[in-house]
Amino acid sequence: MKQLTENQVKKSFVNASRREVEKIRIPDHLAEADWTDREYIGWTDPKIPQRAYVIVSIDDVPHGLVLRSTPSTKNQAMCNWCEDIHELGNVKMFVAKKAGSSGRNGNTLGTLVHGDFNCSELVRTPPRAIEGQNDPEAFIARRIATLSDHAETFVRRIMGSK
């Protein structure tokens, strides 16, 4: 993923009004973050912990989403984006309103994602003994491709396209 300026980040949001975008707080660490080897960038609003933001690049165009976490009673769940079977404890249900008139009418979509948005690191973790032991590089490449596909598909569904 290419590094974005604060202005590019704010312009990327597809499911937020101008007023909502003005209120988005871009964390300081985003400027220093290593954007390479990432399929998306995500963070939680420090003042409103149930609000989060993700930016997914589709065909080199950044698409940002405003998300809302929902209260969960489950202790463990599998992330829909990276499908990591080992890190199950910090997965949260996030809901995003759809873009355009559909979202203004109250339509939303939800997905389970790691609450600290660390899927890009998890998919690059070397496989354990029962996972792609014969070809670790191919195993990691498949996981990266799966993460990219799932994140992009969610964004496309929010935008109303497939």
C-alpha positions in Angstrom: 0.0 0.0 0.0 1.3 3.5 -0.8 1.7 6.0 2.0 -0.9 8.7 2.0 -0.9 12.2 3.3 -3.5 13.4 5.8 -5.4 15.1 3.0 -5.4 11.9 0.9 -6.6 9.9 3.9 -9.5 12.3 4.5 -10.5 12.4 0.8 -10.6 8.6 0.6 -13.6 8.0 2.8 -16.5 6.6 0.8 -19.2 6.2 3.5 -18.9 9.4 5.4 -20.3 12.9 5.0 -18.0 15.9 4.7 -18.9 16.8 8.3 -18.0 13.4 9.5 -14.7 13.4 7.6 -13.8 16.8 9.2 -14.1 15.2 12.6 -11.8 12.2 11.8 -8.7 12.3 13.9 -5.7 11.0 12.0 -3.3 9.5 14.5 0.3 10.8 14.6 1.8 7.4 14.3 0.2 7.0 10.8 2.7 9.4 9.3 5.6 7.3 10.7 3.9 3.9 9.9 5.5 1.6 7.4 2.8 1.3 4.7 4.7 -1.3 2.7 3.6 -4.9 3.3 0.1 -3.8 4.3 -3.1 -4.6 2.6 -4.9 -2.0 4.6 -4.4 0.6 7.4 -6.7 0.8 10.3 -7.0 2.6 13.6 -9.5 3.3 16.4 -10.5 6.8 17.3 -8.8 7.5 20.7 -11.7 9.8 21.9 -14.5 7.5 20.7 -13.2 3.9 21.1 -16.2 2.3 19.4 -15.4 4.2 16.2 -12.7 3.0 13.9 -11.3 3.7 10.4 -9.8 1.5 7.7 -8.3 2.4 4.3 -8.0 -0.3 1.7 -6.3 0.3 -1.6 -8.2 -1.0 -4.7 -6.3 -0.7 -8.0 -4.0 1.8 -6.3 -7.0 4.0 -5.2 -7.5 4.4 -1.5 -11.0 3.8 -0.1 -11.6 4.7 3.5 -14.4 3.4 5.7 -15.8 4.6 8.9 -16.6 1.7 11.1 -18.4 1.2 14.4 -17.6 -1.7 16.7 -20.5 -3.5 18.3 -20.5 -4.9 21.9 -19.6 -8.5 21.9 -20.2 -11.3 24.4 -18.0 -13.8 22.6 -14.5 -14.2 23.8 -13.1 -15.6 20.6 -13.9 -15.4 16.9 -12.0 -15.8 13.6 -11.3 -12.7 11.6 -13.2 -12.6 8.3 -10.4 -10.8 6.6 -7.2 -12.7 7.4 -8.8 -15.9 8.6 -6.0 -16.4 11.2 -6.8 -19.5 13.3 -4.5 -18.7 16.1 -5.2 -15.0 17.1 -8.9 -15.2 18.0 -9.1 -13.1 21.2 -9.1 -9.5 19.8 -11.6 -10.0 16.9 -14.5 -7.5 17.0 -17.6 -7.1 15.0 -17.4 -3.8 13.0 -20.3 -2.3 11.1 -20.0 0.2 8.3 -22.9 2.2 6.8 -23.1 1.7 3.1 -22.0 4.5 0.8 -24.5 6.9 -0.9 -28.2 6.9 -0.5 -28.3 3.3 0.8 -26.2 4.3 3.8 -28.3 7.5 4.3 -31.3 5.2 4.5 -29.6 3.2 7.3 -28.2 0.2 5.4 -25.1 -1.3 6.9 -22.8 -4.3 6.6 -20.8 -6.0 9.3 -17.6 -8.0 9.4 -15.3 -9.6 12.0 -11.9 -8.0 12.0 -9.0 -7.9 14.5 -9.6 -4.9 16.8 -6.0 -3.7 16.5 -6.1 -4.1 12.7 -2.9 -6.2 12.6 -4.0 -8.7 9.9 -1.1 -7.7 7.6 1.4 -8.8 10.2 -0.5 -12.0 11.1 -0.7 -13.2 7.5 3.1 -12.8 7.2 3.8 -15.0 10.3 5.7 -18.1 9.3 3.3 -21.2 9.2 3.2 -23.5 12.2 3.9 -27.2 11.8 0.4 -28.2 10.6 0.1 -25.3 8.2 2.1 -24.8 4.9 5.2 -26.6 6.1 6.1 -27.9 2.7 6.1 -24.4 1.1 6.0 -21.6 3.7 6.5 -18.9 1.1 3.4 -20.1 -0.9 1.4 -20.4 2.3 2.2 -16.8 3.2 1.5 -15.6 -0.4 -2.0 -17.3 -0.3 -2.7 -15.7 3.1 -1.8 -12.2 1.8 -3.9 -12.7 -1.3 -6.9 -13.9 0.8 -6.6 -10.8 3.1 -6.4 -8.5 0.1 -9.4 -10.1 -1.5 -11.6 -10.1 1.6 -10.8 -6.5 2.5 -11.4 -5.3 -1.0 -14.6 -7.3 -1.3 -15.9 -5.7 1.9 -15.1 -2.2 0.6 -16.8 -3.0 -2.7 -19.9 -4.2 -0.9 -20.0 -0.9 1.1 -19.7 1.0 -2.1 -22.5 -1.0 -3.7 -20.4 -2.8 -6.3 -19.0 -6.4 -6.4 
